[in-house]
Each structure stands twice: as structure tokens, then as C-alpha cells.
């Protein structure tokens, strides 16, 4: 799950080396916490949150295939 999120998010960033993703599982729920350089926050969230929602949709689809609920949090 973490690998897919890295593949999706990394090309959007100016500072991909600063990307950190923490994955935690609790039963059938997977929480992915994305931390990026402050300069990249706008790039990952996108205008009106469209990019963030697109990333969440991709991860939700993968979660459906794997039979888990995926939550993606973007934090500073």
C-alpha cells in the first residue's frame, strides 16, 4: 500500500527526497500519513483539494481490491 502511494505522490513533488509515509494497520483499516516539504503542500493538495482527492480515490480503489479501508492523511 505504501509503495503505491509513493509511486503516485513522488512525481508531484519538487522535493521528493522529503517525502515520508507512515503506514499503520488496525484490523481491516490502513492509515497512511503523508508528510512532505512545506513548499510541496500546495502541489500535493492541488486547487480546491482536487489532487488530494484523486490520490485518495486511487488508494481507496486499491483498498477495495485488497479488502481493506484506506485512509490517507496529508500532514505538515
SULFENBEL-V543253 format. One record per residue. N is the residue number from 1. RES is the residue in one letter. PHI is phi in whole degrees, -180 to 180 (* if undefined). OMEGA is omega in whole degrees, -180 to 180 (NA if undefined). NEAR is the number of other ideal C-beta (glycine too) atoms within 12 Angstrom. Layout:
n | res | phi | omega | near
N | RES | PHI | OMEGA | NEAR
N | RES | PHI | OMEGA | NEAR
This chain:
n | res | phi | omega | near
1 | X | * | -180 | 30
2 | X | -62 | -178 | 25
3 | X | -65 | 179 | 14
4 | X | -63 | 180 | 24
5 | X | -62 | 177 | 36
6 | X | -61 | -180 | 23
7 | X | -62 | -179 | 18
8 | X | -75 | -171 | 28
9 | X | -84 | -172 | 36
10 | X | -53 | -179 | 25
11 | X | -65 | -179 | 15
12 | X | -82 | -169 | 28
13 | X | -99 | 172 | 28
14 | X | -82 | -179 | 18
15 | X | -123 | -177 | 19
16 | X | -63 | 180 | 20
17 | X | -68 | 180 | 11
18 | X | -88 | -178 | 21
19 | X | -66 | 175 | 28
20 | X | -131 | 177 | 24
21 | X | -128 | 177 | 31
22 | X | -109 | -179 | 20
23 | X | -113 | 174 | 24
24 | X | -132 | -179 | 16
25 | X | -119 | 176 | 18
26 | X | -142 | -177 | 11
27 | X | 65 | -179 | 10
28 | X | -98 | 180 | 14
29 | X | -115 | 178 | 17
30 | X | -120 | 177 | 29
31 | X | -110 | 178 | 25
32 | X | -116 | -180 | 36
33 | X | -106 | -176 | 21
34 | X | -103 | 176 | 35
35 | X | -120 | 180 | 23
36 | X | -132 | 175 | 33
37 | X | -58 | -180 | 20
38 | X | -54 | 178 | 17
39 | X | -66 | -177 | 14
40 | X | -96 | -178 | 27
41 | X | -57 | 180 | 24
42 | X | -64 | -180 | 21
43 | X | -68 | -178 | 26
44 | X | -80 | 180 | 39
45 | X | -81 | 178 | 27
46 | X | 79 | -179 | 19
47 | X | -67 | -180 | 12
48 | X | 68 | 179 | 10
49 | X | 78 | -176 | 17
50 | X | -65 | 179 | 16
51 | X | -67 | 179 | 27
52 | X | -60 | 179 | 28
53 | X | -66 | 178 | 18
54 | X | -65 | 178 | 21
55 | X | -62 | 179 | 36
56 | X | -63 | 179 | 28
57 | X | -64 | 178 | 18
58 | X | -62 | -178 | 23
59 | X | -69 | 177 | 36
60 | X | -66 | 178 | 23
61 | X | -62 | 178 | 17
62 | X | -64 | 177 | 25
63 | X | -62 | 178 | 25
64 | X | -61 | 178 | 15
65 | X | -63 | -178 | 13
66 | X | -85 | 179 | 17
67 | X | 77 | 178 | 13
68 | X | -131 | 175 | 22
69 | X | -96 | -176 | 21
70 | X | -111 | 176 | 31
71 | X | -120 | 179 | 24
72 | X | -112 | 177 | 36
73 | X | -111 | 176 | 24
74 | X | -106 | -176 | 33
75 | X | -124 | 177 | 18
76 | X | -84 | NA | 17
